[in-house]
Amino acid sequence: MFLACAQPVSAQHLAEAIRINQVGFYPAAPKVAVVVGAAAGKFYLTTPDLATTVFTGELGPQQTAALSLQQTRMADFSDFKGAGTYVVWVPGLGYSHPFQIGSGVHTAVARAALKGFYYQRASMPLPPAYASIWSRPLGHPDNQVLVHPSAASAQRPAGSVIAAPRGWYDAGDYNKYVVNSGITLGTLFSLYEDFPAYCAELNTGIPESGNELPDLLDEALWNLRWLLAMQDPGDGGVYHKLTNASFDGMVMPADARAPRYVVQKSTAAALDFAAVTAQASRVLRKFDRQLPGLADSCLRASTTAWAWARAHPAVFYEQDALNKQFQPAISTGAYGDKSVSDEFIWAAAELYVTTKQDSYYRAVNLFPDAQTPLPSWSQVRTLAYYTLARCGPELTALGRKDLPQLKSRLLALADDLAQGSATRAYQTVMGKSAADYNWGSNANAANQGVALVQAYRLSGDRKYLQLALTNLDYLLGRNATGYCYVTGCGARPPQHPHHRPSEADGVRAPIPGLLVGGPNPGRQDGCQYPSALADLAYDDEVCSYASNEIAINWQAPLVYLASALEALQTQAGFSPAPNK
């Protein structure tokens, strides 16, 4: 059983003050709602019509949420395990949004989130058979892309025309960025490596569904083939991005016809490319019959990009400096990164695991300090640790000797993330401090969940999976704003994401399955936010690109987190084993 992603609800007596995962709960997993502003007393779990009470509990003691300063009480109904659709009712306050309890309750979220990448595809039409009311004509064929003067070489002088079709639009705009594609593809390929059986069954209704590849890999291939076209065959370097000179207006892809450029090669782009193509080679090797030669092509591309980066270890993308030298000026997303030691570590690790050549392992200092940073587009070192730990039994003796330290670091990261979560007002790992809230804070919540899943896989300790589940609860509604941050899911999802197709398509509902950025007290867009407090600084308006934009690099860890929890629900004891 699983919940359809959208859940309509009557507004009568609805209490937005009851913050809950608006999608649902596994039968034997923890089940918690947070009630804002309630007096002490009982709460009831009832059918949506309030006619039948199935569980009665006592609200917990009042707490003050450290960041939002809300007065909260917990409604814990973990002891109730009956499948069905319910609401939490608090007398004098009202009832919650409806939710389900049942096995496979997050299947729809996993499917919708993965399908979100299909809606981001460039260079193809999205017909109604696959895109429903969000269908659109082809945009950005990208078969006549100009080499920007900053990217010129002897073989490809400025103004040369190349083809680099396919790929995903990066975010709410229509440009395609290599660096951000790095962590995105790396996360999706890691999901396949960790849970291949689950991925094989995850059908999202895309044009390739039903072929001999899992839909997840079909989707990843759409971006991977674009990525391969971003490498200069003359020297192995990789262009930083494919972009307009400036952002398009709020128009549909087919109506955005400004010239497109590949812009400057960079060390970060080359290394992210090398890491992803090495991982792709490893993942796609088992599909040699369906994709003849692609695994070999990916590995060749990876090794040549690695060689270019070794020869050019400090070519940083600095857009302001670039614009002083070259025209046209470029004002789209920079993804500038002047510290690439982490990218060297990630690329070296992926090449080492794929080739089993110790030279890659020796090429970097795997542990340059005591930190194990949460992955982000600009900090990818821990992706290397995930890969090495995942592939531990297959490593050479050189790599195996570091496995105890790798495991210790990853478990310490998970323990640090989890510290204090049980005593916080919302009882989620997300929200430990105001530092969790920045541009794309929901990516932090999802990536924290990924880190906790990794800890579970290393230790077998169920507590890490329960902690990961708290962050999915957070993303789906148990948070200070009360929003389910995934479009089309739950009863109170975003309606006005900063996303050009959703704004320009004439369809009232935004494209479904997309994770918005989340609370961001930086508020760099200048919009009128309801609050400046860290966990409340979210504005569901199209103007709010700092809190309400979608982006592939936070979409991918949502796909991972929801899918991993679905794949592990029985093993972890959250759901009964399916009947044979």
N, C-alpha and C positions, 0 to 999 in steps of 0.2 A: 504494500500500500504506500502511496505517496501523495503529497499534497499538490494540487494544481497551483502554479506559482501565484496567481492572483486570487485574493479572497475578498469579495465585496462584503460590506457590513453596513447595517443601518446605523445612522448617526444617533438615533434616539438612545439616551442614557449611556452612550459610549463615553468611557473615561480614558482620555489620552494620558492621564496621569499614571495609568497602569502600563508599565514598560515591559514588553515581553517579546520573545522570539515569535514573530507573527506568522512564521511558517509552521514550526512545530518541534516535537521532541520525540526521541526514541523511547520505547516503553520503559526500559530499565536504566535510562540515563538520568542525571540530575535534571530537575524541572523547577525553574525559579522565575518569578516575576518580581519586579521592583515597583513599589507603589509610592508615588510622590505625594506628600501632603496629607496622608491618611492618619486618622486617630487610631489608637490601639483597638483591637477587636478581632473579630473573625473574618475570614474570607472563605469563599465557596467556589468550587469548580463545578460548573454546570454545563448543560447543553446550551447551544447558542440561543435558544428561545427562553432560557432561564427556567424552564419547566421542571427539569430534573437535576437534582444535586447529586454529584457522584463522589465528592470529597469535601470535607470541611477541615479547615486549618486555622491556626492563630497567626496573625501578622507578627513579625519579629519586632524587636526593639527599634526605636527610632535611631537613625544614624544621619549624620550630615555628610553629604558627598563632598569630598575634599576640593574638587575643582569647580563643580557647578553650584555648590553650596545648597543644593536641594535637600530638604528633609525627607528621608525615605524610610520605608519599612519593607522587609522581604516577605514574599508569599511563596513558601516552599511547599510544593506538592509532589516531590520526588517519589513519595511512597505510592502514588497512584500510577498504575501501569496499564489501565484499560485503553484499548484502541478506540479512536473516535475523534469527533470534532467538538471542541469545548471553548468556553470563555472563563476567565477569572472574574468573579463578581465580588465587589466590596460594598456592603451596604452603606448607603449615604454618599457613595462616590460614583458607582456605576460599574459597568463591565468592560472587560478588555476587548481588543480585537480578537477574532476567532483564530484558533490554531488547531493543528491535529497532533495526536499522539499515535505513533505507529512505526512499523519497520519501513525503512526506505523513505523516511519522511523528507529528506533533503535531496532526493533524486531530481526533483524538478528544478531545484536551485542549481545543481551541478550541470544539468542539461542546458538550462537557460544561460548560465554563465559561459559555457563553452560555445553555445550558439551565438553569443554576443560577438565573438570574433568574426563569424560569417558576415554579420552586419557591418563590420569594419573593412571588408575586403575592397580593395581598389581594383580597377581594370576589368571588371565584369559586371553585367547586369544582375540584379537580384529579382528574379521573377516571383510572382505571387505564389507559385507552387511551393516555394521554399521560404519566402520572406513575408507571406501573408499581406496584411495591409501596409506593411513597411517596404513593399517592393519599390524598386527604382531602376532607371536605366543605367547603363554603363557610365562610369566616370573615370577620368584619369587613366587613359590607356597606357600612358608612360612609355610609349614606343618611340617617342622623339624627344628625348631629354637632352638638354644642353649641358656641356661641360663648362662649369663656371670658371672664370679666370683663376680662382684660387685653387682649382683642382687640375689645372692644365699640366700636361706632360708632353714630351716630344712626340709620342705616338698619338696622343689625344690632346691637341692644342685647344685653347679656349674656343668655344663655339662649336666644337665637334658634337655630333648627334649620336647618342647611344640609346639602347632600349633597356629599360629596367621595369618591366610590368609586374603586376601582382602586388603582393604585400598587403599589410593592414594599415589603414589610417591610424596614426599613433594615438590620437585622443579625440578631442572635440574638433580638431582641425584636420586638414587633408594632406598633411605631409608625412613622410616616412623616415624614421630615424634609426640608424644602425645601433647606436648605443642602447636605446631603450628596447629595441628588439632583442638585444642580448639577454637580459635577465628574463624577458618575457618568454622567449623560446626555451631558454634554459630551464625555467620552471615547468613548462608544459612537457618537455622531454623527460624531466625528472619524474613527473607524475606518471608517465608511461613506464619508466624504468622501475618505479616503486610498486605500481599496481597494474601490470599489463593485463591481467584477466579482467579486472573491472573496466579498464579502458576499452577493451575489446567489445564490451556489451553496452557502452555508452553511445547510444544513437541519438543524434541531434537533428536529423531531418535536413541535411545539407545535400547539395547535388551529388556528392560522392558517396553518400550513405548507401550501404549495400555492396560496395566494392570489397576488395580483399584486404583493405587496410582499416584499422580503427578510425572512427571519425576524428578523434583527437589528432592522429598523425596526418590525416588528410588536411585538416585545418592548419596544422603547423607547416605542412609542405607549401601551402599557399604563400606564407611569409618567407620560408626558407629559400624558395626559388627566386623570389625577389632579392633576398639577401645575397645570394650567389652572384647576381648581376651587378652588385655594388662593389665588386672587386675589380680593380684594374688588372687585366690579364698581362699587361706589360711588365709590371713589377711586383704584383701581389698585394699592393696597398689597397685600402678600403676607404671609400668615400664616407664622410661622416653622416651625410643625410641626403635625401632626395626631397627637394622643397621648392615652393614658390619663393619669390623674393620677399613677399610679405603675406600675412594671413589672408585667406579668403574671407569675404563677408558671409553672412548667414544664408547661404544658398546651397542647393543640392549639388552633389558631385558632378553631375552632367553639365551644370551651369557654371562650374568653376574651370575656366579655361586659360588662366594665366600661364605664362611660360614656366617650365619646370627645369630645375638645375640639379646636378650632383655637385656637391660643395666639398672642398678640401679633404684630403685624406688625413686621418688622425691616428695616433697610437691607440687611443682607447677604442676606436671603432675597429681597428685591425685585431686587437686582442679579444674583444667581445665576439667578433666574427670567428676568430680562430677557435675560441672555446665552444661556441654553439655548433660550428660545422664539425668539429671533432666529436662532440656528443651525438650530433645527427648521424654521423658515419657509423657510430657504434649502435645506435638504436635502429637505423634503417638496414643494417647488414642482414638481419633476419628476413628482410623483404626484398632480397636481391632479385627474385623472380618477378615480382610485381614492379620493381623500380630498378631495372638493370643498369648497373654502372653508377648509380647515384651515390651509394656509400663510398665508392672509390673517389668519385669527383669531390665529395665533401671533404674527404681526408686530404686530398691534394690541395684543395683550396685552403684548408686549415694550416697545413704546414707552410705554404707560401706566405700566408698572412702572418704567421708566427715569425718567419724569417724577416719579413719586412719590419715588423715591430721591433725585433732584436736589433736591426740596423738603424731604426729610427725610434729610439726609446722615449723621446720627449717631444713629440710633435703634438701639441695640444691645440684643441679647437677653441680659439678666442675670437668670438664674433665681432666685438668692437674693434679689435686690432685688424681683423680681416677686412672690415668695412672701410678702414682708412687706406687700404691698399688696392681694393678691387671693387669693381662695379658690375652688376647692380648690387647695392647694399642688401644684406640679408637680415631680416628682422624676426624670423620664426624661431621656434624653440632651439636653444643653444646646446643643451646637454653637454656643457663644457666640464671637463674633469682634468685637473692638473696633477692628480695623484693617481698613477696607474700601476702601482706595485700590486694592488689587489687584482687588477685585470691580468697582469702577468701570472699571478698565482693560479687564477682560475683557468686561464688558457693552458698553462703548463700541466695542471692536474688532468684536464680533459684529454689532452694529447697523450699524456702518460698512460692513463687508463685505457684509452683506445688502442694505442700502439704497443704497450708494454715496454717501451724504451725508457730505461732509467735516466737517460740524458735529460729528458724533460723534467723529471722529478728533481734532478740535481741543479737545474737551471735557475731555481728560485729558492728563497728562504720561506718555507711553508709557514713558519711560525715567527713572524718578525717581531711580535710583541705578545703580551698576555691577553689581548682582546679576542673576542669572537663576535664580530659585529653582525647585527641583524642585516640581512641582505637588502639592498636598494639598488637603483640603477647605477649609482655612483660608487657603490661599495659591494663588490661581488665576491670578496675573499671566501666567505662562508659557503658559497655555492661549491667551491672546490672541496671544502670539508665534507659537505653532503655527498658529493660524488665519490670521494675516497672511502668514506665510511660505508656507503651503499655497496661499493664494489670490492670491499675488503678482502674477501676470500680469493679474488682473482688477481690481486696485486702481486708484483714481484716481491722478493724478500726485502728490498730496499723500502718499499712502501709499507709493508706489513709491520715493520718495526715501529712505525709511528701510530699504528691503529689505537693502542691504549690511550695515547695523548689526544687523538682525535675524538674518541668516545668521551673522554673526560671533559674536553672543551665543550662539546655539543650538549652534554648533560648539564654542565655548569651554566651554559647560556639559557637552557630551559628553566633551570632552577632560579636563576636570576630574574627571568621574565615573570615567573610565577609568584615570586616573593610578595606576600601581603595580599594577594588577590582574594583570599577567602574572607578577609576582614574589611574589604572595601565595600562601599555602599552598593555598587552594582555587581560585585563578585565576578568581575571579568579580569582576565590578564591585561587586556587593553585598559589604559588609564592609570597606570602606576604613577605617572607623573605628567606634568604639563608637557614634557619633552616628547611624549607620544603623539602630540597634536601639532602637525605641521602640514605643509602642502602634500596632499595625498595621505592623510593620516590613516585612512582605511586600508591603504597598502601596508602600513605598519601592523594593524590588527590582523590582516590576513597572513602576513609573513611571520608574525609571532606564532600564529596557528601552525604554519608549516614547520617552524622550528620545534614546536611541541610534538608534532607528529613524528618528526625525525627522532626526537628523544624517546618516544614510545617504541619506535621500530628498533632502536638500539638496546633499550632496557627491558621491554615487555611490561613496563609498569603502567597500569591503566590510568593512574592519576594524570599522566601527561596528556592522554587523549581526552580525559574529562576537562582538563584545562584548555585544550585546543577548542573544545566544544563551547566553552564560555565565550570565545572570541567570535565564533559563528553566531552565537546568540546575540552578541553585541552588534554585529553587522546587520542582523535581521530584526533588530528592534529593541533589544535590551540595552539601551543607552540613554544618555541624558536628554537627547532631543526627541526620542520616541519615534524616529524615522526608521523604517527598514531601508537600508541604503542601496538596495538593488532594484532597479527599475522593473516594474511589472510583477514584483514579488511582494507578498504580504499585503496588508490592508492600507498601509500608509507609506508607499514608496515615493521617491522623488518624481515630480511631475514636469520639472523644467530644467533638466540637466543642460550644462553648457556643452552642447553636442549639435553640430550643424545639421546633420540629417534629421535628428529628432525635432529640431526647431523649424526646419524649412519644408518638411514633407507634407504639411497640411493635415496630418493625422494628430488628433488630440493627444493620444497616449504616446509617450516616448517609446523608442525602440526598447524592447524588454531585455532583461538579463544583464544590464550594464551596472557596474559598481561605480558610484560617484566618489569623489575624493574624500569627502568627510570634513569634520570640524577643523578649522585652520585659523587660529587667532591672529595670524599674520595678515589676513584679509587684504591681500595685495591687489585685489581687483577694484577696491573703492566702492563696492556695493554697500547697501544698508543692511547690515546683519542684525538679527534679533538680539544677539549678545556678543560681547567680546571675550567672555570666559572660555577657557581652552576647549572644554568638551561641549560647549553650546554654540561655538562660533561657526555655524553652518547656515547657509542661505539657499533655499530651494528656488533659485531664480536663475534664468539663463545667463544673466550678466556675471554670475559668480563663478568665474573660471578658477578661482583660488580654493573653492570648497565644493563646487558642484559639477566639475568637469569629469568626464570619464577618461580612462587611459589604459592602454594595454598592459602596462606594467603593474597596475593593481588588479586588473581583471584576471591575470594568470594565477596569482596566489589564491584568489577566491575560488577559481576552478579547482586548484589543487586541494584546498582545505575542504570544500564541500565533497569532492570526490573521494578524498582519503577517508573522511569520516563515514561515508557510505560504504566504502570498501571494507572498513574495519569494524563496522557496527556489530556484527555477530561475534567476531573474534574477541572484541572488547567486552562482550556481554551486555551491550546496549539494547540489542534486539535478539529475539529468538532465532535459531537457525531455521531457514525456510524448509517447508515440508518437501520431502523427496517424493 
